[in-house]
Amino acid sequence: MTQEAKKTDQTRIDDSLIVDYLQENPDFFDRHPQLLEQLKVTHSAHGAISLVERQQLVLRERIRMLEEEITDLMVNARRNEDIFRHYSALYERLLQCETLNEVAASLQATFAEQLQLPALTLKFFDSPLDLPEQFTFTADTHKQLLSKRFQNTTMYLGRLTSAEQRLLFPEKNIESVALMLLGDNGELGMLAIGSDDASHFEPAMDKLLVSQLQTLLSAILPPLVQQPALARAAGSHDPS
């Protein structure tokens, strides 16, 4: 080992010993207060300053960071409160819906207008009924999406491929999605909600509100899907 290397190693050891000693003796500067003014440290903005001044700067910076964290927490709390309120109002409106169009309109009003999520689609699978085109998939184009995104689950949160985006949102540039299968076993259909923020829907996010929405839609949609057939059946027996 060269003399320079030995000196560097010795300095590293000495620094470590000093740090250990000061940590084990936090009252060291209380017993030697004159050192606080005599020792100087370099600060990028203030040049050479005393340890007392350095400590004050560190404390000010820590206070500033804590204030920012508190502000962020308050903003997030208000945001979460708003989201919960919008979901609660949506649940009430959905329970009053009498047609698929009313369901779609209620979902659109909440997610597009209130939550600023620009894309939403509600589709039903392999229905023997003659549903409006907006509620159906073309041919079997959705089956590959189902096999890829729903393995042992009825919900997917995250990103989509370009082909999947074109299937669900052909006129939108969507960065992240929430996909929910509907029905007792996911056999009824799918609700897809899209965001232009890549981090909005993530696999690790809390699923409570979207899970509640999924459960509610799975309960109220089956009788509404039957309405077109019931209306035709009633018309065929109209004596007039």
ChimeraX attribute file (.defattr): number of C-alpha atoms within 10 A of each C-alpha:
attribute: neighborCount
match mode: 1-to-1
recipient: residues
	/A:1	6
	/A:2	7
	/A:3	8
	/A:4	9
	/A:5	10
	/A:6	11
	/A:7	12
	/A:8	12
	/A:9	12
	/A:10	12
	/A:11	12
	/A:12	12
	/A:13	12
	/A:14	12
	/A:15	12
	/A:16	11
	/A:17	12
	/A:18	12
	/A:19	12
	/A:20	11
	/A:21	12
	/A:22	12
	/A:23	11
	/A:24	10
	/A:25	11
	/A:26	10
	/A:27	11
	/A:28	13
	/A:29	12
	/A:30	11
	/A:31	9
	/A:32	9
	/A:33	11
	/A:34	10
	/A:35	15
	/A:36	15
	/A:37	12
	/A:38	10
	/A:39	12
	/A:40	16
	/A:41	12
	/A:42	12
	/A:43	12
	/A:44	6
	/A:45	6
	/A:46	11
	/A:47	9
	/A:48	14
	/A:49	16
	/A:50	17
	/A:51	17
	/A:52	14
	/A:53	16
	/A:54	18
	/A:55	12
	/A:56	12
	/A:57	14
	/A:58	12
	/A:59	12
	/A:60	12
	/A:61	12
	/A:62	12
	/A:63	12
	/A:64	12
	/A:65	12
	/A:66	12
	/A:67	12
	/A:68	12
	/A:69	12
	/A:70	12
	/A:71	12
	/A:72	12
	/A:73	12
	/A:74	12
	/A:75	12
	/A:76	12
	/A:77	12
	/A:78	12
	/A:79	12
	/A:80	12
	/A:81	11
	/A:82	14
	/A:83	16
	/A:84	13
	/A:85	11
	/A:86	16
	/A:87	20
	/A:88	13
	/A:89	12
	/A:90	18
	/A:91	16
	/A:92	11
	/A:93	14
	/A:94	21
	/A:95	13
	/A:96	11
	/A:97	17
	/A:98	14
	/A:99	17
	/A:100	21
	/A:101	14
	/A:102	14
	/A:103	22
	/A:104	17
	/A:105	13
	/A:106	18
	/A:107	22
	/A:108	19
	/A:109	15
	/A:110	17
	/A:111	21
	/A:112	16
	/A:113	11
	/A:114	13
	/A:115	15
	/A:116	13
	/A:117	19
	/A:118	16
	/A:119	20
	/A:120	20
	/A:121	18
	/A:122	21
	/A:123	20
	/A:124	18
	/A:125	18
	/A:126	14
	/A:127	14
	/A:128	8
	/A:129	12
	/A:130	12
	/A:131	17
	/A:132	10
	/A:133	9
	/A:134	12
	/A:135	19
	/A:136	19
	/A:137	19
	/A:138	9
	/A:139	9
	/A:140	9
	/A:141	11
	/A:142	17
	/A:143	11
	/A:144	10
	/A:145	15
	/A:146	14
	/A:147	10
	/A:148	8
	/A:149	16
	/A:150	15
	/A:151	10
	/A:152	7
	/A:153	11
	/A:154	20
	/A:155	22
	/A:156	18
	/A:157	21
	/A:158	19
	/A:159	20
	/A:160	17
	/A:161	11
	/A:162	13
	/A:163	11
	/A:164	15
	/A:165	19
	/A:166	14
	/A:167	15
	/A:168	23
	/A:169	18
	/A:170	12
	/A:171	10
	/A:172	14
	/A:173	15
	/A:174	24
	/A:175	19
	/A:176	21
	/A:177	26
	/A:178	21
	/A:179	25
	/A:180	26
	/A:181	25
	/A:182	27
	/A:183	20
	/A:184	11
	/A:185	10
	/A:186	17
	/A:187	14
	/A:188	18
	/A:189	20
	/A:190	26
	/A:191	20
	/A:192	19
	/A:193	25
	/A:194	31
	/A:195	24
	/A:196	17
	/A:197	12
	/A:198	14
	/A:199	14
	/A:200	16
	/A:201	23
	/A:202	16
	/A:203	13
	/A:204	8
	/A:205	11
	/A:206	10
	/A:207	15
	/A:208	9
	/A:209	13
	/A:210	15
	/A:211	14
	/A:212	13
	/A:213	20
	/A:214	21
	/A:215	16
	/A:216	16
	/A:217	21
	/A:218	21
	/A:219	14
	/A:220	18
	/A:221	20
	/A:222	13
	/A:223	12
	/A:224	15
	/A:225	19
	/A:226	17
	/A:227	16
	/A:228	16
	/A:229	14
	/A:230	14
	/A:231	10
	/A:232	11
	/A:233	11
	/A:234	10
	/A:235	11
	/A:236	10
	/A:237	8
	/A:238	8
	/A:239	5
	/A:240	5
